[in-house]
């Protein structure tokens, strides 16, 4: 029997997959101390894309929010995620800025990191791991899984060996964004990863898009995985990961052990369920097994984005067409793994192909950069006919003539007119107009207003009495708008 450690990703992948990264600090802070006392090995909390969303959509200073959360969880190492060659942008971020980003996350208290690169630029992953070690932080080197003819067990064994060769990599993280791994593949994949991991623990993250990830976790334990990524039940399942509750239950029934205080899961679950419903976000999700998901492998965090893009064009009924087109584009582009930035790169190109009716009539700059090798060497060759269309697009010459720059940190500070690296990172992430709106919003709010049942009843009564189809209410700092649809 095995002793299993749990990594909590309720407030990172859970909310990224279900809430579109809109979890404000005040939504999580009231139960942060409970999560901290639960007994998780690590609590996964943030990443650069979340910083951008907090600034642009929530007008919240992400550094301030991170400080509050870290202070509220002193017992448990806090994890941040890093893409090896970029922060928010789908392009390429200068190495000097990536190093500064890693250092500042450490300065603010993060002590665990997962570093990934879908095209496995191992040197960049190792460089960032070395920066993290300046602070004594733990580093997980991610093996991003994708299902394709070229992503073989031998391929992943080779990448694992190269990652594990660095003394700065502490664990190997098998990351299945599309939730497609199942028993037969795990039976051959995990042993080769374990054989090349130099005795380093293996973590497993699998988004439960196909409804089979909980079983995959149990199979993985049998082959040597000892760290599972889970989320509290309201923030679990569907495009998120399996719930902590079901996995703790399952492993106990099978004779495995863990260190969790299960009594602390219920109040956290109750809190996030209330917050999610009050904010209009998804909670308590379940997906059915859909073979189409095996083909497109769109990760949880991208599903909502694709649907929103189609809604903007009045084409919500064509989501399955986009999924099929995503599968075709992914094959034509040489089977890139479906994680940031390539899930967005492939998905957006698929939407353009469907919306315009003529495939590759419009090609994004990022697809051109990918074809030009700016991101690194592709896993498999790009389809020659598609490559001709990409390189023959109107923007191709201009994009290729401007490869990624590598300014020094001093040049970056001068460019953004600051010597404060916290501020440098924010200015490099988003436009100044968004930062101005964030600053105007004032300090981070430490709680989130919940509509109680009496308040909801009051709104319902008002809507019944109102002769107009629109009612606006303001209760303290909270403003509610109600619009009547239909009769």
N, C-alpha and C positions, 0 to 999 in steps of 0.2 A: 504494500500500500504506500501511497505517496503523501507528502505534506505539500499542500497547494497554497500558494500565496495569491492574493487578489489585488489587482491594480484597478482602482476606481476611476472610471472615465465618464461618470455622470455629468460633470460640469465641463467636459471638453468634447469628446466624440458624441456623447448622448445628446447634448444640446446643439452641437453642430449638425447632427443628422436630423433631429426632430424640430429644432427651433431656428434653424438657419443662422446659428451663432449669435442670436439676439438675447442671450441670457445676460442681463445686467447684474452688476455686483449685488445690488439690493435684493435680487431674486434668490441669490445663493447664500449670502452672508448669514442670514438668521439660522441656518442649519450647518454652517461650516464646522463649528466646534463638534457637532455630533458626528459628522463624517470623519473628523480628525481622530475621534476616540474609538472608531469602529474596528480598527486593526488592519487597515489596508497597508500593503507594502509601500505603495506610492499612490498619490492622488494626482491624476492628470488634469491640468487646469487650463492651459493656454497655448497660443501659437500666433504667428504674425497675422494671419487672416482674421483672427478674432480681434486683434488690435484695430485693424482697419474698420471692421464692422462696428466696434464700440464707438469709434470716433465718428464715422460717417452717418450711421443710422441711429445710434443711441445717444450721441453727444456726451459721451462719458470718457474721461481720461483713463486709458487702460493701465497706465503705470500706477495711478492712484488706486484703482480697483484691485490691481494685483497686490499692492502693498497691504490693503485691508484683508484680503483673503489669506495671504501668507501669514500675517499676524494672528489670524483666527485659527490657524491650523499648525501650531508649532511642533506637534508630535510626529507628523507624517511628512516625508519628503514630497515636495511639490514638483510636478513634471511639466515641462514645456516641449512642444514639438518644433523641429526645424527641418525645412527642406534645405539640402546641402548647398544649392546654388542660387537660391532666391528667397526673398521674404514674401511680401504680398503680391508683387507683380508676377504675371505669367511669363515674363521674360527672364532675364538673368540679372541678379544683383551683384555688385562688386564684392569681391572676397573681403575687402577691408570693412565694408558695412556689415557683412554677415558675422565677421569676428566681433565687431562692436555690439551687434545684436545679442550674440551669445554671452558676451561679458556683462551686458546690462541686465539680462535676465538673471544671471547669477548674482549680481549686485542687489537685485530686488528679492532675492531669497529662493529662487528655483534651484533645486539641487539634484534634479533628475531630468534627463533629456532623452528623447528619441529622435534620431537623425536619419533622414531618408533621402534617397535620390532614385527615382524610378528607373533611370538609365545607369544607375550604379557608377557614378563618378566617385570611386572609392577614395581617391586622394583628398577630395573636398570633405568627405565625411570624416576621414581621419584628422584633417586639420581642425575642424570644428570640435571634435572630441578632445583634442589636445588643449584647446582653449578652455573647455569645460573643466578639464583636470587642473587648471590653474586655481580653481576654487574647490577642488576635491569632490566634484559632482559625479554622480553615476551617469553612464551613457549606455543607451541601447542602440545598437546598430540594426537598422530595419532591413529586412528582406521582404520587399514588396511583392506579393504573389499576384500573378496573372495567369489565366488559363489560355494557352495558345499552343500551336505546334512547336514553337521555338522556346517556350519557357519549360524546359525539361528539368528533371531532378538534378541532372549533372550540372545544368546551368546554375541552379540555386546552390548546389553544393560548392561550386567554384566561388560564387559571390560570398557565401558564408565564410569560406576559408580566408578570403582576402580581408573581409571585415574583421574577423576574429584575430587576425595576425597582429593587429594593433593592441598594445597593452592598455590603451585608453578606452577600448570598448569593453564594457563589463557584461552585457547580456546581448543575446541575439533575439530580435523581435520578428517573428513571422506574422506579417500583416496582410490579411485577406480582405481588401476593401469591398469586394463584391459578394462575399459570403459563399463562394463556390466550392470551397474545399470540403471534401467528405472522406469517409473512412478509407476507401480504396487508395486514393491519392496520398492521404496522410500516412498510410502504411509504408509507402516507399519514400515520401518526401522528408518526413521528420527524422528518420534514421540517418539520412545522408547529411542533413543539416546538423544533427547532433554529432555525427562523426567528424565534422569539420569545424565545430564550434570551440575546440580546445578546452572542453570542460566547462564552458561558460553557460549559465542558465538560459533556458529558452522561454521566451514569452510568446503568447498567442493572442492575436486580436482578429476577430472575424465578425464583420457586420452581418446581422441576421436577416438579410434581404430575402433569402430563399427559405427561411424558417428551419434551417438545418444546423445552425452554428452551435447550438447547445450540445447536440450530439457530437459534432466535430470536436468540441472542447473535451468531451469525455474520451473520445478516441485518441486525441492528442496526448492526454495524460498517460495513456497506456504506452505510448511510444517515447515518453521522456519529457514532455512539457511540464513545467512546474509553476508557471505564472500565467494567470488568466486575466484578461481584460473584460470587465463587466460594468454595468451601470445599474443604479437603483431602478426598480421596476417601472415607474411611470416614464422614465427617460431611456428605457431599454427596448430592444426588439424592433421589428420593422427594419428600417435602415440603420438602426443603432445596433449595439452589441447585446448578447444575452444578458438577462438580469442577474444581479448578484444573488437574489433570493433563490432562483431556481438552481443556479450552479452550486451554491452552498448546500442546498437540499440534496442535489444529485450526488455530489461527491461524498457526502456523509453516508448516504445509503449504500454507496459502493465501498465504504470502508476507508476512504481517504480522510485526512484531517486538514484543519485550517485554524486561523487565529482570529476570526471575526467575532465580534459581539453582535449577534443577530438581532438583539433587542433594539439596537439603535437604527436599524434599517427602516422600521415602520414610520417613525416620526419624520424622517427625511422624505420618505415616499409620500406621506400625506401632504407635506409642505409643497413639494414640487408638483404634485397633482393639482393643488389649489392654484398655485402660481400659473401653471400652464393653462388651465381653464380660464383663469381671469384674463390672461394676456392673449388668449385665442390661439395658443400653440398646441401642437400635437402631444398627446400623452397616451400611455398604455396601448402601444401599437402592436399589431401582428400582421405578418405578410404570409401569403400562400405561396407554395412552390410553383414557380413560373419558369419554364425552360427557356423562354426568351431572355431571362436575366443571365443565363449561362453564355449567351451570345454577345450581348452588349456590355455586360459587366460594369454598368454605371454604378459608382459607389453611392452610399447613402446620402452623403452631403451634396451630391449633384442632382439627385432626382427632383427635388423641389425646384432647383434652379431651371432645369429643362422645362418643367411644367409652367413656371412663371414666364419664361421666354415665349412659349407657345401661346399662353394666354394674352400676352401683349399683341400678338398678331391675330388674335381671334381664331386660333387653331388648336384649342385645347383637346379637340376630339382626335387629333392626329399624334397623340403621344406614343402609341405603339409604332407608328410609322417612323418616328424619330428614333426609337429604340432600335428598330431594324436597321435604319440608316447608320446609327452609331456603330453597330456591329460591322457594317460594311466599311465604314471609314477607318475604323480601328485596324481591320485586316489590311486595307490598302496602304495605311501609314506604317506598316511593319510591326503591328501588335504592340504598341506602347502600353505599359501597365496603366491601369485606370485609377490613378491617383493624381493629385495636384502636381504639376499643371496639366498633365495630359488628359485627365478625365474632362477638364474644361475645354481644352484644345480640341479634342475629338468631338465632344458633345456639342459645342458651339458650331463647329463646322457641319455637323449633322443637321442641326437646326437650320442653318443657312441653306443647305442643300435641299431640304424639304420645303422651306418657305419660298425659295426662289424658283423651285421646280426644275432647275437646271444645275446638275451637280458640279460643284467647284467653279461656278460662274463668279462667285465672290469667295476669295480666300483670305483668311485672317492673317495679320502680320505674324502671329505666333506660329501658325502652321508653316509659313515660309521660313521662319527662324529654325523651326524643328527640322525641316527638310534640308536646310543649309548646315546643319550640324552644330548650331549654337548651343544646344542643350547637351550635346554629347553624341556618341555613336548610337544609332538606332539598333534595336534588338535584331530586327530583320530588315532587309532592303524594302524601300518604298516601291509600290507598284510603278513601273516605268511610265505608264500612260498617265497616272495621277501625278507623278513627279513632273512630267512635262506641263501639265495644266497649272501646277503650283508655280513652277519657275517661269511660266509664260504669263502669269497674272500681272496686272498693271503695276502693282506695288513691289514686285519681286526685286527688281534691280535696286531700288532705293533701300529696301530692307537689308539686302545682302551687302550693300556698300557701307552699312553702319553696324558692324559687329559689336558685341558687348565691350564696354570699356572697363578698365581696372584702375580707377583712381585710388590714390592713397587715402588714408583716414584724414590726413591733414587737408588734402584737396577737397574731400567731402565736407569737412567742417567749414571750410572757406566757401564752398558752393552754397551751403545751406545757412551760412552766416550764424553759426553757433559753435561753442566749444563744449556745450553740454550734450553728452552722447544720448541721454534720454530724449532730449529735444531733437537731436539730429535724426534719430530713428523715426520719430513721429513725422518730422518734415519730409523725410524720404519716403514714408509710407503713403501719405495722403496729401491732397492739395491744401494750401493755406486757408482757403475758404472754409473747408470742413473743420480745420483746427480752430478757426475763429468761432464757428458755431458751437463747438465743443466747449471752448473756454467761456463763452457767454452763458452756457447752461449752468455754470457754477460747480460746486463740489459734487463728488459722486454721492448719490443717494444710497443710504445703507439699508433701506427696506423697500418693499414693493407693495402698493395698496391692493388689497383683496376686497372684492365686492362680497359682502356678507349676504345671506339669504334675505334678510329684511330689506336691504338696499336693492337687491334684484327684484323683489316683489314690488317695491316702490316704483321702480322703472317700468315694470310691466303695467302697473295701474295707470301711470302717467300716459303710457302709449295707448292704452285703451280709451282714456278720456280725451286725448289730444285730437283736435280736428285736422291738424296738419300731419303730414307723413314724417316729420322730422322733429326730434326733441333733443335739446342739448342740456346736460346737467353739469354743474361744477361743485365738487365736494372737497373743500380744502385745496390741495394741489392737484387733485385728480379731476380730469374732465372726461365726460362720457357723452358720446354722440350716438343716438339711436335713429335708425332709418327704417320705416315700415315698407316692406316689399309686398306687393300683391294686395288682396282685399283685407 
